Amino acid sequence: MSLKDFLDNTGWFGPTPYDRQEALLNAQDKVNADNFGFAYANLESKIAEKEWDQYRTSLDEDMQIMYADANAIKGWTGRERNRQYTMQLQDTAYEKALDSYSSQMDFNRLAGLIALNDTARSYEDTLTSLGFQDRDLLLKYYEGGQTAAYETSSLTDRIVQADEIAALQVKGTALNKEIAQAQAALDKAGLRQGLDETRAKAGFKMQDLRREYVQKEGAQRNLGQAGRSAGKALQALLASHGATQAAIVDSITRADASEALNFRRISEGLMDTAKKTNLRYEEISKNLEHTVQQAERAQEGIGLKFSQLGTRTEFGREQVQASRDSAELQYAADQQRILMDKYQADLSAWGNVPIKPIDPPMEELPFKTPKMSQAAIPKAQMGPKPVRGINQAGGNQMLNLFGAGADLALAAANPIAAAAGDKVASYLSS
């Protein structure tokens, strides 16, 4: 509707200014009422729009909260599954570690038993060897005693034999002396007999020579020679007889001298035999004494060797006992070392076992996302209703007042109505 039609319908062009003023007031009152209703409706529309925006925002926020809560629950569920899965893996690894530890402990126990058995066997072998050494020492000592007894018996037999040999040697020496004396007596008797035979032969020869001389002298004399030739013949015969007689005497003398010499030789031989016999007795005595001394020295040597053998035996047995004590200590040390090695291996096996997994506390459920509080939208408040203007028919002054009042009313009611009032006032003033 145009402003002219509006004014015509309101009776603006009435017959009197009052009517026109009244029509203007009615029109203004109607405009103010419409503007007031429009402004209130517009305000309620805006409030409804804000409420709708707030409701839509609330729905969006609810959707976001639901999504955030669902996402949080999903994350919590995934983390819980991961926690349970990790715990299962740790439990499985722990159980396997315990199984491995148990197997390692069984292995360590068997290895320890084997090592202890080896050590015990080595210890027993050592004790057996030491026992054989000790028995060997005792056997050697016993054999040394037997040897010493045998050698002592041999020395005793040797002394007895030396005594017997010395007695036989004394008897032999005495027998040789007796034989030598008997032989000397026989030699002397033989010499005397030979000398007697020589003398007898010499006597017979002297008689024969004397008879021959007598015969030759008688024969010479019977020749009848006389004088110097007969004397020379007798003298020659006498000389020959004398020479022969001297030779016989010399032979007897020599036989006597030879006999004396032989007697002296026999006497010297007997003296030499006596000296040799005495020397032989002394030699036999010295040999027997030396044999006894050698036997005594040998007996002392046998005793010394046997004593040394006993000392060495005792020392060897002390060494064997020390070796036995050392072997016992070594056996104890080996056992302790094996036990320590087993303990170290057990500790190492236990060190490979992880700490028993502890189920970590379950993560708390995520808090629900808080919904932000929204400020309450104020309800639409009914402002003061427009007041009908006063009809003061007075020309331009009334129009000005009306214009001023209308402007205030329109400006208070609605800016659109104010703008419409400005347009009416501009139209009327033109």
C-alpha positions as CSV (number, residue, x, y, z in Angstrom):
1,M,0.0,0.0,0.0
2,S,1.3,3.4,-0.8
3,L,1.6,6.1,1.8
4,K,-1.2,8.1,0.1
5,D,-3.5,5.1,0.2
6,F,-2.6,4.6,3.8
7,L,-3.3,8.2,4.6
8,D,-6.6,8.1,2.6
9,N,-7.7,5.1,4.5
10,T,-6.9,6.7,7.8
11,G,-8.9,9.8,7.0
12,W,-5.9,12.0,6.9
13,F,-7.6,14.2,4.4
14,G,-10.5,14.8,6.5
15,P,-12.5,18.0,6.5
16,T,-10.9,19.5,9.6
17,P,-7.4,19.6,11.0
18,Y,-8.7,17.9,14.1
19,D,-10.0,15.1,12.0
20,R,-6.8,14.9,10.2
21,Q,-4.9,15.0,13.4
22,E,-7.1,12.3,14.8
23,A,-6.7,10.3,11.7
24,L,-3.0,10.8,12.0
25,L,-3.0,9.8,15.6
26,N,-5.1,6.7,14.8
27,A,-2.8,5.9,12.0
28,Q,0.2,6.5,14.2
29,D,-1.4,4.5,17.0
30,K,-2.0,1.6,14.6
31,V,1.5,1.8,13.2
32,N,2.9,1.9,16.7
33,A,0.8,-1.1,17.7
34,D,1.8,-3.0,14.6
35,N,5.4,-2.0,15.2
36,F,5.2,-3.0,18.8
37,G,3.7,-6.4,17.9
38,F,6.3,-6.8,15.1
39,A,9.1,-5.9,17.4
40,Y,7.8,-8.3,20.1
41,A,7.3,-11.0,17.5
42,N,10.8,-10.3,16.1
43,L,12.2,-10.5,19.5
44,E,10.5,-13.8,20.2
45,S,11.7,-15.1,16.8
46,K,15.2,-14.2,17.7
47,I,14.9,-15.7,21.1
48,A,13.4,-18.9,19.5
49,E,16.3,-18.8,17.0
50,K,18.8,-18.5,19.8
51,E,17.0,-21.3,21.6
52,W,17.2,-23.4,18.4
53,D,20.8,-22.5,17.9
54,Q,21.4,-23.4,21.5
55,Y,19.5,-26.6,21.1
56,R,21.4,-27.5,18.0
57,T,24.7,-26.6,19.6
58,S,23.7,-28.7,22.6
59,L,22.9,-31.6,20.2
60,D,26.3,-31.1,18.5
61,E,28.0,-30.9,21.9
62,D,26.1,-34.1,22.9
63,M,27.3,-35.8,19.8
64,Q,30.8,-34.6,20.3
65,I,30.6,-35.7,24.0
66,M,29.2,-39.0,22.9
67,Y,32.0,-39.4,20.3
68,A,34.7,-38.3,22.7
69,D,33.3,-40.7,25.4
70,A,33.0,-43.5,22.9
71,N,36.5,-42.8,21.6
72,A,37.8,-42.6,25.2
73,I,36.1,-45.9,26.0
74,K,37.5,-47.4,22.8
75,G,41.0,-46.2,23.7
76,W,40.6,-47.5,27.2
77,T,39.4,-50.8,25.9
78,G,42.3,-51.1,23.5
79,R,44.8,-50.2,26.2
80,E,43.2,-52.7,28.6
81,R,43.4,-55.4,25.9
82,N,47.1,-54.4,25.3
83,R,47.7,-54.5,29.1
84,Q,46.1,-57.9,29.4
85,Y,48.0,-59.2,26.3
86,T,51.3,-57.8,27.6
87,M,50.6,-59.4,30.9
88,Q,49.9,-62.7,29.2
89,L,53.1,-62.4,27.3
90,Q,55.0,-61.6,30.4
91,D,53.4,-64.5,32.3
92,T,54.3,-66.8,29.4
93,A,57.8,-65.5,29.3
94,Y,58.0,-65.9,33.1
95,E,56.7,-69.4,33.0
96,K,59.2,-70.3,30.2
97,A,62.0,-68.7,32.3
98,L,61.0,-70.7,35.3
99,D,61.0,-73.9,33.1
100,S,64.4,-73.0,31.8
101,Y,65.6,-72.2,35.3
102,S,64.3,-75.6,36.5
103,S,66.0,-77.3,33.6
104,Q,69.2,-75.4,34.3
105,M,69.0,-76.3,38.0
106,D,68.6,-80.0,37.1
107,F,71.5,-79.7,34.7
108,N,73.6,-77.9,37.4
109,R,72.7,-80.6,39.9
110,L,73.6,-83.4,37.5
111,A,76.8,-81.6,36.5
112,G,77.6,-81.1,40.2
113,L,77.0,-84.8,41.0
114,I,79.2,-85.9,38.0
115,A,82.0,-83.5,39.1
116,L,81.7,-84.7,42.7
117,N,81.8,-88.3,41.6
118,D,84.9,-87.6,39.4
119,T,86.5,-85.8,42.3
120,A,85.6,-88.7,44.7
121,R,87.0,-91.2,42.2
122,S,90.2,-89.2,41.8
123,Y,90.4,-88.9,45.5
124,E,89.9,-92.7,45.9
125,D,92.6,-93.3,43.2
126,T,94.9,-91.0,45.0
127,L,94.3,-92.8,48.3
128,T,94.8,-96.1,46.6
129,S,98.0,-95.0,45.0
130,L,99.2,-93.6,48.3
131,G,98.2,-96.8,50.0
132,F,100.3,-98.8,47.5
133,Q,103.2,-96.4,48.1
134,D,102.9,-96.9,51.8
135,R,102.6,-100.7,51.4
136,D,105.6,-100.6,49.0
137,L,107.6,-98.7,51.6
138,L,106.6,-101.3,54.3
139,L,107.5,-104.1,51.9
140,K,110.8,-102.6,51.1
141,Y,111.5,-102.1,54.8
142,Y,110.4,-105.7,55.4
143,E,112.5,-106.9,52.5
144,G,115.4,-104.8,53.8
145,G,115.0,-106.4,57.2
146,Q,115.0,-109.9,55.6
147,T,118.0,-108.9,53.5
148,A,119.8,-107.5,56.6
149,A,119.0,-110.7,58.5
150,Y,120.2,-112.8,55.6
151,E,123.3,-110.7,55.2
152,T,123.9,-110.9,59.0
153,S,123.4,-114.7,58.9
154,S,125.8,-114.8,55.9
155,L,128.3,-112.8,57.9
156,T,127.9,-115.1,60.9
157,D,128.4,-118.1,58.5
158,R,131.3,-116.2,57.1
159,I,132.9,-115.8,60.5
160,V,132.2,-119.4,61.4
161,Q,133.7,-120.4,58.0
162,A,136.6,-118.1,58.6
163,D,137.1,-119.8,62.1
164,E,136.9,-123.2,60.5
165,I,139.2,-122.2,57.6
166,A,141.6,-120.6,60.2
167,A,141.5,-123.8,62.2
168,L,142.1,-125.9,59.1
169,Q,144.9,-123.5,58.1
170,V,146.5,-123.8,61.5
171,K,146.2,-127.6,61.3
172,G,147.6,-127.4,57.7
173,T,150.4,-125.2,58.8
174,A,151.2,-127.4,61.8
175,L,151.0,-130.4,59.5
176,N,153.3,-128.7,57.0
177,K,155.7,-127.9,59.9
178,E,155.6,-131.5,61.0
179,I,156.1,-132.7,57.4
180,A,158.9,-130.2,57.0
181,Q,160.5,-131.4,60.3
182,A,160.0,-135.0,59.3
183,Q,161.4,-134.3,55.8
184,A,164.3,-132.5,57.4
185,A,164.9,-135.5,59.7
186,L,164.7,-137.7,56.7
187,D,167.0,-135.4,54.8
188,K,169.4,-135.4,57.7
189,A,169.2,-139.2,58.0
190,G,169.7,-139.4,54.2
191,L,172.6,-137.1,54.4
192,R,174.2,-139.0,57.2
193,Q,173.6,-142.2,55.4
194,G,175.0,-140.7,52.2
195,L,178.0,-139.4,54.2
196,D,178.4,-142.8,55.8
197,E,178.3,-144.4,52.4
198,T,180.8,-141.9,51.1
199,R,183.1,-142.5,54.0
200,A,182.6,-146.2,53.7
201,K,183.3,-146.0,50.0
202,A,186.2,-143.8,50.7
203,G,187.4,-146.3,53.3
204,F,187.0,-149.2,50.9
205,K,188.7,-147.1,48.2
206,M,191.5,-146.2,50.6
207,Q,191.9,-149.9,51.4
208,D,191.8,-150.7,47.7
209,L,194.2,-147.9,47.0
210,R,196.5,-149.1,49.8
211,R,196.3,-152.6,48.6
212,E,196.8,-151.5,45.0
213,Y,199.7,-149.4,46.2
214,V,201.1,-152.3,48.1
215,Q,200.7,-154.5,45.0
216,K,202.2,-151.9,42.7
217,E,205.0,-151.3,45.2
218,G,205.6,-155.0,45.5
219,A,205.4,-155.3,41.7
220,Q,207.9,-152.5,41.3
221,R,210.1,-154.0,43.8
222,N,209.7,-157.3,42.1
223,L,211.1,-155.7,39.0
224,G,214.3,-155.7,40.6
225,Q,215.1,-152.2,39.9
226,A,217.4,-150.3,42.2
227,G,218.9,-147.0,42.3
228,R,217.5,-143.8,41.3
229,S,215.1,-145.1,38.8
230,A,213.6,-147.5,41.2
231,G,213.4,-144.7,43.8
232,K,211.8,-142.5,41.2
233,A,209.3,-145.2,40.3
234,L,208.5,-145.7,43.9
235,Q,208.4,-142.1,44.5
236,A,206.0,-141.7,41.5
237,L,203.9,-144.5,42.7
238,L,203.8,-143.0,46.2
239,A,203.0,-139.6,44.7
240,S,200.2,-141.1,42.7
241,H,199.0,-143.0,45.8
242,G,199.2,-139.9,47.9
243,A,197.4,-137.9,45.3
244,T,194.7,-140.5,45.1
245,Q,194.5,-140.7,48.8
246,A,194.5,-136.9,49.1
247,A,191.7,-136.9,46.6
248,I,189.8,-139.4,48.6
249,V,190.4,-137.5,51.8
250,D,189.4,-134.3,50.0
251,S,186.3,-136.1,48.7
252,I,185.5,-137.1,52.3
253,T,186.2,-133.6,53.5
254,R,184.1,-132.2,50.8
255,A,181.4,-134.7,51.7
256,D,181.6,-133.7,55.3
257,A,181.5,-130.0,54.3
258,S,178.6,-130.7,52.0
259,E,176.9,-132.7,54.7
260,A,177.5,-129.9,57.2
261,L,176.2,-127.5,54.6
262,N,173.2,-129.6,53.9
263,F,172.6,-130.0,57.6
264,R,172.9,-126.3,58.0
265,R,170.6,-125.9,55.0
266,I,168.1,-128.3,56.6
267,S,168.4,-126.5,59.9
268,E,167.9,-123.2,58.1
269,G,165.0,-124.7,56.3
270,L,163.5,-125.9,59.5
271,M,164.1,-122.5,61.1
272,D,162.6,-120.9,58.0
273,T,159.7,-123.4,58.1
274,A,159.2,-122.5,61.8
275,K,159.4,-118.8,61.0
276,K,157.0,-119.3,58.1
277,T,154.8,-121.4,60.3
278,N,154.7,-118.7,63.0
279,L,154.2,-116.1,60.3
280,R,151.4,-118.2,58.8
281,Y,149.9,-118.6,62.3
282,E,150.0,-114.8,62.6
283,E,148.7,-114.4,59.1
284,I,145.9,-116.8,59.8
285,S,145.1,-115.0,63.1
286,K,145.3,-111.6,61.3
287,N,143.1,-112.9,58.4
288,L,140.6,-114.2,60.9
289,E,140.7,-111.0,62.9
290,H,140.4,-109.0,59.6
291,T,137.5,-111.3,58.6
292,V,135.8,-110.8,61.9
293,Q,136.4,-107.0,61.7
294,Q,135.1,-106.9,58.1
295,A,132.2,-109.0,59.2
296,E,131.6,-106.5,62.1
297,R,132.0,-103.6,59.8
298,A,129.7,-105.2,57.3
299,Q,127.3,-105.9,60.2
300,E,127.5,-102.3,61.2
301,G,127.0,-101.3,57.5
302,I,124.0,-103.6,57.4
303,G,122.6,-102.1,60.6
304,L,123.3,-98.6,59.3
305,K,121.6,-99.4,56.0
306,F,118.7,-101.0,57.8
307,S,118.5,-98.0,60.1
308,Q,118.7,-95.7,57.1
309,L,116.1,-97.8,55.4
310,G,113.9,-97.4,58.5
311,T,114.4,-93.7,58.5
312,R,113.7,-93.4,54.8
313,T,110.7,-95.6,55.3
314,E,109.4,-93.4,58.1
315,F,110.1,-90.3,56.1
316,G,108.4,-91.9,53.0
317,R,105.4,-92.8,55.2
318,E,105.3,-89.3,56.5
319,Q,105.3,-88.0,52.9
320,V,102.6,-90.5,52.1
321,Q,100.6,-89.3,55.1
322,A,101.2,-85.7,54.2
323,S,100.1,-86.5,50.6
324,R,97.1,-88.3,52.0
325,D,96.3,-85.2,54.2
326,S,96.9,-82.9,51.2
327,A,94.7,-85.1,49.0
328,E,91.9,-85.0,51.7
329,L,92.2,-81.2,51.9
330,Q,92.3,-81.0,48.1
331,Y,89.2,-83.3,48.0
332,A,87.4,-81.0,50.4
333,A,88.5,-77.9,48.4
334,D,87.4,-79.5,45.2
335,Q,84.0,-80.4,46.7
336,Q,83.7,-76.8,48.0
337,R,84.8,-75.4,44.6
338,I,82.2,-77.6,42.8
339,L,79.5,-76.6,45.2
340,M,80.5,-72.9,44.7
341,D,80.5,-73.4,40.9
342,K,77.1,-75.0,41.2
343,Y,75.9,-72.2,43.5
344,Q,77.3,-69.6,41.0
345,A,75.6,-71.4,38.1
346,D,72.4,-71.5,40.1
347,L,72.7,-67.8,40.8
348,S,73.4,-67.1,37.2
349,A,70.4,-69.2,36.2
350,W,68.2,-67.4,38.7
351,G,69.6,-64.1,37.5
352,N,68.3,-65.0,34.0
353,V,64.8,-65.3,35.5
354,P,62.9,-62.0,35.2
355,I,61.0,-60.6,38.0
356,K,57.6,-62.1,38.3
357,P,55.3,-59.8,36.4
358,I,52.8,-57.9,38.5
359,D,49.5,-57.1,37.0
360,P,49.5,-53.3,36.8
361,P,46.4,-51.7,38.1
362,M,43.6,-51.4,35.6
363,E,43.4,-48.0,34.2
364,E,40.4,-46.2,35.5
365,L,37.5,-45.6,33.2
366,P,37.7,-42.3,31.4
367,F,35.6,-39.6,32.9
368,K,32.6,-38.6,30.9
369,T,33.2,-35.5,29.0
370,P,31.5,-32.7,31.0
371,K,28.9,-30.8,29.2
372,M,29.5,-27.1,29.3
373,S,26.8,-25.2,30.9
374,Q,25.0,-22.8,28.7
375,A,23.7,-19.5,29.7
376,A,19.9,-19.4,29.9
377,I,18.4,-17.4,27.1
378,P,16.2,-14.7,28.7
379,K,12.6,-14.8,27.9
380,A,11.1,-12.1,25.7
381,Q,10.0,-9.2,27.9
382,M,7.0,-7.2,26.9
383,G,8.2,-3.6,26.8
384,P,5.9,-0.6,27.4
385,K,3.1,-0.4,24.9
386,P,3.1,2.7,22.7
387,V,1.0,5.6,24.0
388,R,-1.5,7.2,21.8
389,G,-0.6,10.8,21.0
390,I,-2.6,13.9,22.0
391,N,-4.7,15.5,19.3
392,Q,-3.7,19.1,19.4
393,A,-4.9,20.5,16.2
394,G,-2.5,23.4,15.8
395,G,-1.0,23.3,12.5
396,N,2.7,22.8,12.1
397,Q,3.3,22.9,15.8
398,M,1.1,19.8,16.2
399,L,2.8,18.2,13.3
400,N,6.2,18.9,14.9
401,L,5.0,17.6,18.2
402,F,3.5,14.6,16.5
403,G,6.6,14.1,14.5
404,A,8.8,14.3,17.6
405,G,6.5,12.0,19.6
406,A,6.2,9.6,16.7
407,D,9.9,9.5,16.3
408,L,10.4,8.8,19.9
409,A,7.7,6.1,19.9
410,L,9.1,4.5,16.7
411,A,12.6,4.7,17.9
412,A,11.6,3.0,21.1
413,A,9.5,0.4,19.5
414,N,11.4,-0.6,16.5
415,P,14.1,1.0,14.3
416,I,12.1,0.0,11.3
417,A,9.1,1.9,12.5
418,A,11.3,4.8,13.3
419,A,12.6,4.8,9.8
420,A,8.9,4.6,8.5
421,G,8.1,7.6,10.7
422,D,10.9,9.6,9.3
423,K,9.6,8.8,5.9
424,V,6.1,10.0,6.8
425,A,7.4,13.2,8.4
426,S,9.4,13.9,5.3
427,Y,6.4,13.2,3.1
428,L,4.2,15.5,5.1
429,S,6.6,18.3,5.3
430,S,6.9,18.3,1.5
